[in-house]
Amino acid sequence: MNRIKPEAMAPFFRMVVLLLVLLWSGCQNSTLRNGEIRKTDFISGGHDSPASDHQLSILDDYYTFIIACDLGRNGYYDQQIVAEMMGEAANIAGAEFVAALGDVHHYMGIQSVNDPLWLTNYELVYKHPELMIPWFPVLGNHEYQGNTDAVIAYSGVSRRWQMPGRYYSKVFDVTDSTDVLLLFIDTTPMVDLFRYNDEHPDALKQSVEDQLSWIDSTLGNSREKWKIVMGHHPIYAGTTKDESERTDLQRRLLPILEKHRVDVYYSGHIHNFQHINTSGSSIDYFVISSASQSRKVVPLEGAVFTSSATGFALCSISDTVLITTFVDNTGNIIYQHQGK
């Protein structure tokens, strides 16, 4: 009988060991799984407060949606990790849709509905089964470096990409007696730094006056209890970015939001988490971090909470409260705020 020599089996055993190591690594990288996350109190703050199945499942009793910003990095940095967390959170919290607040395509935007970046920045990254829900996007300044019409036209390609225009509104039933109005707005043309810049050719083509008039009339005609406005650029933020970005919005957009007593303004662009309250304003300003690559926080007067973690947010609404939840790239709830 021919015997197999021990040295001939060495490559086989090395392959088995390698496969076992890879399987073990995959298990270690998976978070938000039952039994792997400690349970903590519902309202929490701080990096040592992990988001448990129990915490997120409480949000399923509310009308909940996910907010994600500054996503597209071709799956690099933290994009894949955060995408998986978004899917798990959507499952547990019962998310109705994803609000994608701009820069889904970083760098130079996209050129057409057939641009390969749709696969590498979006389709092949946000493939979790629970993310096969409607996505309501807005344009960011990076989309304005490419073909913005193609971003809107992708609604005809993907059933979940639902973008009827550069700015639009949605009304949803929170309960039998309470509705929420959501405004998805186009902030890049409102910022002169981008508007009068050859790198953002479509920005100057847009009528700022028409959009502001639409925002004013839509909010003015609203009878919904909750009013939420979402755009890519923040009105207030701690950042090293040019101050004119915020002052242009403070001059053009803010008076309309204050006039109609908007509850919340959600934005991105800064690549970190911020919750800001300003003196004399009843509006809560939330900056949602990048879902792929974050930046350091810059101190700002009025900042209630900041974090340089990557991640995403959830908005959960009932008859009486509006809850904003920040979730980082490890699945931790790092901040939660209740507005009434």
C-alpha positions in Angstrom: 0.0 0.0 0.0 1.3 3.4 -0.9 1.5 5.8 2.0 1.1 9.5 1.6 4.2 11.2 2.9 3.6 13.8 5.7 5.4 16.5 3.8 3.0 16.0 0.9 0.1 16.9 3.1 1.6 20.1 4.3 0.1 22.4 1.6 -3.4 20.9 2.4 -3.1 21.6 6.1 -1.9 25.1 5.4 -5.0 25.7 3.2 -7.3 24.4 5.9 -5.7 26.6 8.6 -6.0 29.6 6.2 -9.7 29.0 5.6 -10.3 28.6 9.4 -8.5 31.9 10.0 -10.6 33.7 7.3 -13.8 32.3 8.7 -12.9 33.4 12.2 -12.0 36.9 11.0 -15.4 37.2 9.3 -17.1 36.3 12.5 -15.1 38.9 14.4 -16.0 41.6 11.9 -19.7 41.0 12.1 -21.4 43.2 14.7 -25.1 44.0 15.5 -25.7 40.3 15.9 -27.7 38.7 18.6 -25.6 37.9 21.7 -22.7 40.1 20.6 -23.8 43.5 21.8 -24.6 44.4 25.4 -27.9 45.9 26.2 -28.1 49.4 27.6 -30.7 52.1 28.4 -32.8 53.5 25.6 -31.6 57.1 25.7 -27.8 57.1 25.7 -24.8 59.2 24.9 -21.1 58.4 24.7 -18.9 55.9 22.9 -19.3 53.2 25.6 -23.0 52.8 24.9 -23.4 50.0 22.3 -26.6 49.8 20.3 -28.4 46.6 21.2 -31.1 44.8 19.4 -33.4 45.9 22.2 -32.6 49.6 21.8 -33.1 49.6 18.0 -36.2 47.4 18.3 -37.8 50.1 20.4 -37.6 52.5 17.4 -39.7 50.0 15.4 -42.6 51.4 17.5 -42.1 54.8 15.8 -42.0 55.9 12.1 -38.3 55.4 11.5 -36.0 56.2 8.6 -32.3 56.1 8.0 -30.2 59.2 7.1 -26.8 58.6 5.3 -24.5 61.2 3.9 -21.2 61.4 1.9 -21.2 57.7 1.1 -19.4 57.0 -2.2 -15.9 55.8 -1.8 -16.0 52.7 -4.1 -16.4 50.6 -1.0 -13.2 51.7 0.6 -12.4 53.1 4.1 -15.5 52.4 6.3 -18.1 52.3 3.5 -18.7 48.5 3.4 -18.7 48.3 7.2 -21.2 51.2 7.6 -23.4 49.8 4.8 -23.7 46.5 6.7 -24.6 48.3 9.9 -27.2 50.3 8.0 -28.8 47.1 6.8 -28.8 45.5 10.3 -30.3 48.6 11.9 -32.9 48.9 9.1 -34.0 45.3 9.9 -34.2 45.8 13.7 -35.6 49.3 13.8 -38.0 48.7 10.9 -36.7 51.6 8.7 -39.2 52.7 6.1 -36.6 54.3 3.7 -33.1 55.8 3.4 -32.6 59.6 3.0 -29.3 59.9 1.1 -28.2 63.5 1.7 -25.7 64.0 -1.1 -22.3 63.0 -2.3 -23.3 59.4 -2.9 -20.7 59.8 -5.7 -17.6 61.5 -4.4 -14.8 63.2 -6.4 -16.2 63.9 -9.9 -19.8 62.7 -9.7 -21.2 60.5 -12.5 -21.5 60.9 -16.2 -24.6 58.8 -17.1 -27.1 56.3 -15.7 -24.7 53.6 -17.0 -21.6 55.0 -15.3 -19.8 52.1 -13.5 -19.7 54.2 -10.3 -23.4 53.3 -9.8 -22.2 49.7 -9.1 -19.0 50.5 -7.1 -20.4 53.4 -5.1 -24.0 52.2 -4.6 -25.5 48.9 -5.9 -22.7 46.5 -4.9 -22.1 48.2 -1.5 -25.7 48.7 -0.3 -26.8 45.2 -1.1 -28.1 44.2 2.3 -31.6 42.8 1.8 -33.0 45.3 4.3 -31.7 48.2 2.3 -33.9 47.2 -0.7 -36.3 49.9 0.4 -36.9 53.4 -1.1 -33.9 55.7 -1.2 -34.8 59.4 -1.4 -31.6 61.3 -2.4 -30.5 64.9 -2.7 -27.6 66.3 -4.7 -24.3 67.1 -3.1 -21.5 69.4 -4.4 -19.7 66.3 -5.7 -22.7 65.3 -7.8 -22.5 68.8 -9.2 -19.0 68.0 -10.6 -20.7 65.6 -13.0 -24.0 65.1 -14.7 -26.7 66.0 -12.2 -29.5 65.1 -14.7 -28.2 61.5 -14.7 -28.4 61.3 -10.9 -32.1 62.1 -11.2 -32.6 59.9 -14.3 -31.3 56.9 -12.4 -34.8 56.7 -10.9 -35.8 55.1 -14.2 -33.1 52.4 -13.7 -33.4 51.5 -10.1 -36.7 50.9 -8.4 -35.3 51.9 -5.0 -33.6 55.1 -6.2 -36.6 57.5 -6.0 -35.6 61.1 -7.0 -38.4 63.0 -8.7 -36.4 66.2 -9.0 -33.7 68.4 -7.7 -35.9 69.3 -4.8 -39.2 67.7 -3.7 -41.4 66.9 -0.7 -42.9 63.8 0.9 -45.7 63.5 3.4 -46.0 60.3 5.5 -48.5 59.1 8.0 -46.7 58.7 11.4 -49.9 57.5 13.1 -53.6 57.6 12.3 -53.7 61.2 13.6 -50.2 62.6 12.9 -48.3 63.3 9.6 -44.7 64.4 8.9 -43.7 66.7 6.0 -40.2 66.1 4.6 -38.5 68.5 2.3 -35.5 67.3 0.3 -33.7 70.4 -1.0 -30.8 71.2 -3.3 -28.3 73.4 -1.4 -25.4 73.5 -3.8 -26.8 76.3 -6.0 -27.5 78.3 -2.9 -23.8 78.5 -2.0 -21.9 81.0 -4.1 -18.7 79.1 -3.7 -20.1 76.3 -5.8 -22.5 78.4 -7.9 -19.8 80.5 -9.4 -17.3 77.8 -9.9 -16.4 76.1 -13.2 -16.0 72.7 -11.4 -19.7 72.7 -10.7 -21.2 73.6 -14.1 -24.8 72.7 -13.4 -25.0 74.9 -10.3 -25.3 78.2 -12.1 -28.1 76.9 -14.3 -30.4 76.5 -11.3 -32.8 79.2 -10.1 -32.2 79.8 -6.4 -35.2 82.1 -6.3 -37.6 79.5 -7.7 -36.4 76.9 -5.1 -36.6 79.3 -2.2 -40.1 80.3 -3.3 -41.1 76.6 -3.5 -39.7 75.9 0.0 -41.6 78.9 1.4 -44.9 78.0 -0.2 -44.6 74.2 0.6 -43.9 74.9 4.3 -46.5 77.7 4.4 -49.2 75.4 3.1 -48.3 72.5 5.4 -50.7 71.4 8.1 -48.5 68.5 9.2 -47.5 68.3 12.9 -43.8 67.6 12.1 -41.7 69.6 9.5 -38.3 68.3 8.6 -36.0 69.8 6.0 -32.9 67.9 4.6 -30.1 69.1 2.4 -26.5 68.3 1.8 -24.9 71.5 3.3 -25.3 72.5 6.9 -26.6 75.9 8.0 -24.4 75.7 11.2 -21.3 73.5 11.7 -17.9 73.4 13.3 -15.6 73.0 10.3 -12.5 74.3 8.5 -14.6 74.6 5.3 -15.1 78.1 3.9 -17.4 80.1 6.2 -19.4 81.5 3.3 -20.9 78.0 2.8 -22.9 78.5 6.0 -23.4 82.2 5.8 -25.0 81.9 2.3 -27.5 79.4 3.7 -28.1 81.5 6.8 -28.9 84.5 4.6 -31.0 82.6 2.0 -32.5 79.6 3.6 -32.6 80.0 7.3 -35.2 82.9 7.5 -37.7 80.6 5.7 -37.1 77.7 8.0 -37.5 79.9 11.1 -40.6 81.7 9.6 -42.4 78.3 9.4 -41.0 76.9 12.6 -39.3 73.8 11.1 -38.5 71.2 13.7 -35.3 69.8 12.4 -32.7 70.5 9.7 -30.6 67.4 8.7 -27.4 67.8 6.6 -24.0 66.2 5.9 -20.9 67.5 4.0 -18.7 68.0 7.1 -18.0 64.2 7.6 -18.6 64.1 11.3 -21.5 64.1 13.8 -22.8 67.3 15.2 -25.9 68.4 17.1 -26.2 72.2 17.3 -28.6 74.5 19.0 -28.3 78.2 18.4 -29.5 81.0 20.6 -32.9 82.3 19.7 -33.7 79.4 17.3 -36.1 76.5 18.0 -34.7 74.4 15.2 -32.4 71.5 16.0 -29.5 71.3 13.5 -28.0 67.8 13.0 -24.9 67.2 10.9 -24.7 63.5 9.9 -21.3 62.0 9.6 -19.9 60.4 6.5 -20.8 56.8 5.9 -17.3 56.1 4.6 -14.6 58.5 5.7 -14.8 61.0 8.5 -12.9 64.2 9.5 -11.8 65.7 12.9 -14.3 67.8 14.7 -13.8 71.6 14.9 -15.2 73.2 18.1 -18.3 75.4 17.6 -20.3 77.5 20.1 -23.8 75.9 20.4 -22.6 72.3 19.8 -24.5 70.0 22.0 -22.7 66.8 20.8 -19.9 66.1 18.4 -18.1 62.9 17.2 -15.5 62.2 14.5 -16.8 58.6 14.0 -18.1 57.5 10.7 -21.7 56.2 10.6 -25.3 57.2 10.0 -28.4 58.4 11.7 -32.0 57.3 12.3 -35.0 59.6 12.7 -37.9 58.1 14.6 -41.3 59.9 15.0 -44.4 59.5 17.0 -47.4 61.7 17.9 -45.4 63.5 20.5 -41.6 63.1 20.0 -39.0 63.1 17.3 -35.9 61.1 18.1 -32.6 61.5 16.3 -30.1 58.6 16.8 -26.4 58.7 15.8 -24.9 55.2 15.2 -21.2 54.8 14.6 -19.3 52.3 12.4 -19.2 49.7 15.1 -22.9 49.7 15.7 -22.8 51.8 18.8 -25.5 54.3 19.6 -23.2 57.3 20.4 -26.0 59.9 20.8 -29.7 60.2 21.0 -31.9 63.3 21.3 -35.7 63.6 21.9 -37.4 66.7 20.5 -41.0 67.5 21.3 
